Amino acid sequence: MRVPAHSVCTAIRDDIVAGVHERGSRLTEEVLARRYGVSRVPVREALRTLEAEGFVVTRRHAGACVAEPTEQEGADLLEMRLLLEPLGAERAAQRRTEGHLKVLRGLVRLGQERAAGGGGEELRSLAAWFHETLAQSCGSPALTAALAQLRHKITWMYGAPDPADPAETWAGHGAIVDAVARGDAARARALTALHTERMTAAQRASARKHPVNTSSTRN
């Protein structure tokens, strides 16, 4: 698989989140360069970025390895999302563009159509796209980047469980977009807080039933 040099970091991160590169496994520049069809230079730069983001650690005598986050780190990330997602929606209500609204409304319409037929991978992808677009609507590159990193790491650690009621979830997405469109920052924040709390509860419940991609102690 050949990947543009500027996209190597994204490709490696996506593979870490998907479990292609397992926790604790070594990330050898030569092997990665061959896998993604690039030279070792963009791979080296990507590993530095991913280390700063917390996906990669450098170990003595082993070099770059996939990180092994602890349960406490995972819990902290869930708490951070509970604070930042509502803030992002509040800012979106104040700063969104018509272009953002058009994409958000289109995603809600498509999500509601697909939800009528049940869950599945397509709905998970649409939900990720929705939250990414909502974050981009906040008008703050720093907040957008922080939310993206949180989503990637939480998905990596906890997975992305399907909602119990996809139709209800997408109705909630629609209500958030309506509030954002009206410029109602307080309602956008409140609705997103409720949505995020439900999502967090589902991921915590899933983690109690199935092993979470975290370690109980630090390495």
HUPEVEN-V771692 format. One record per residue. RES is the residue in one letter. SS is DSSP state (alpha for helix, beta for strand, coil for the rest). D_CENTER is the distance of its C-alpha to the mean C-alpha in Angstrom with 2 decimals. Layout:
RES/SS/D_CENTER  RES/SS/D_CENTER
//
This chain:
M/coil/23.49  R/coil/23.92  V/coil/21.08  P/coil/21.89  A/alpha/22.14  H/alpha/19.74  S/alpha/16.98  V/alpha/17.62  C/alpha/14.96  T/alpha/12.23  A/alpha/14.16  I/alpha/14.51  R/alpha/10.93  D/alpha/10.13  D/alpha/13.23  I/alpha/12.43  V/alpha/9.28  A/alpha/11.70  G/coil/14.44  V/coil/16.74  H/coil/17.28  E/coil/17.93  R/coil/17.76  G/coil/20.70  S/coil/21.66  R/beta/23.23  L/coil/21.81  T/coil/25.05  E/alpha/25.20  E/alpha/27.86  V/alpha/26.11  L/alpha/22.82  A/alpha/24.92  R/alpha/26.74  R/alpha/23.74  Y/alpha/22.12  G/coil/25.54  V/coil/25.57  S/coil/27.63  R/alpha/26.76  V/alpha/26.37  P/alpha/22.91  V/alpha/21.81  R/alpha/23.22  E/alpha/21.48  A/alpha/18.08  L/alpha/18.72  R/alpha/19.65  T/alpha/16.45  L/alpha/14.37  E/alpha/16.86  A/alpha/16.37  E/alpha/12.60  G/coil/13.62  F/coil/12.83  V/beta/16.53  V/beta/19.77  T/beta/23.29  R/beta/25.94  R/coil/29.66  H/coil/31.39  A/coil/28.19  G/beta/26.28  A/beta/22.56  C/beta/20.83  V/beta/17.42  A/coil/16.78  E/coil/17.57  P/coil/15.83  T/beta/17.99  E/alpha/17.72  Q/alpha/18.34  E/alpha/15.49  G/alpha/13.12  A/alpha/15.06  D/alpha/14.94  L/alpha/11.15  L/alpha/11.44  E/alpha/14.34  M/alpha/12.77  R/alpha/10.19  L/alpha/13.42  L/alpha/15.03  L/alpha/12.76  E/alpha/11.37  P/alpha/15.10  L/alpha/16.18  G/alpha/14.00  A/alpha/15.59  E/alpha/18.93  R/alpha/18.83  A/alpha/17.86  A/alpha/20.99  Q/alpha/22.99  R/alpha/21.82  R/coil/20.40  T/coil/22.38  E/alpha/23.97  G/alpha/21.86  H/alpha/18.63  L/alpha/20.46  K/alpha/21.68  V/alpha/18.30  L/alpha/16.96  R/alpha/20.22  G/alpha/20.18  L/alpha/16.81  V/alpha/18.17  R/alpha/21.41  L/alpha/20.01  G/alpha/17.74  Q/alpha/20.86  E/alpha/22.95  R/alpha/20.82  A/alpha/20.43  A/coil/24.22  G/coil/24.28  G/coil/21.97  G/coil/18.47  G/coil/17.24  E/alpha/14.81  E/alpha/15.45  L/alpha/14.42  R/alpha/11.02  S/alpha/10.64  L/alpha/12.22  A/alpha/10.11  A/alpha/6.87  W/alpha/9.52  F/alpha/10.95  H/alpha/8.36  E/alpha/7.94  T/alpha/11.73  L/alpha/12.37  A/alpha/10.82  Q/alpha/12.95  S/coil/15.81  C/coil/16.15  G/coil/18.30  S/coil/17.07  P/alpha/15.61  A/alpha/15.12  L/alpha/13.21  T/alpha/11.06  A/alpha/10.33  A/alpha/9.84  L/alpha/7.30  A/alpha/5.24  Q/alpha/6.17  L/alpha/5.70  R/alpha/2.21  H/alpha/3.27  K/alpha/6.33  I/alpha/6.43  T/alpha/5.83  W/alpha/8.28  M/alpha/10.52  Y/alpha/10.76  G/coil/9.89  A/coil/9.25  P/coil/12.81  D/coil/14.61  P/coil/15.92  A/coil/19.61  D/coil/20.60  P/alpha/18.52  A/alpha/21.18  E/alpha/20.91  T/alpha/17.14  W/alpha/17.64  A/alpha/20.69  G/alpha/18.65  H/alpha/16.37  G/alpha/19.73  A/alpha/21.16  I/alpha/18.46  V/alpha/19.15  D/alpha/22.86  A/alpha/22.67  V/alpha/20.85  A/alpha/23.50  R/alpha/26.29  G/coil/25.13  D/coil/25.16  A/alpha/22.89  A/alpha/23.92  R/alpha/23.23  A/alpha/19.83  R/alpha/18.92  A/alpha/20.62  L/alpha/19.14  T/alpha/15.52  A/alpha/16.50  L/alpha/17.99  H/alpha/15.11  T/alpha/12.69  E/alpha/15.57  R/alpha/16.00  M/alpha/12.49  T/alpha/12.78  A/alpha/16.28  A/alpha/15.41  Q/alpha/13.10  R/alpha/15.90  A/alpha/18.47  S/alpha/16.96  A/alpha/16.88  R/alpha/20.55  K/alpha/21.52  H/coil/19.82  P/coil/19.29  V/coil/16.03  N/coil/14.81  T/coil/16.46  S/beta/20.04  S/coil/22.35  T/coil/23.81  R/coil/22.98  N/coil/24.17
//
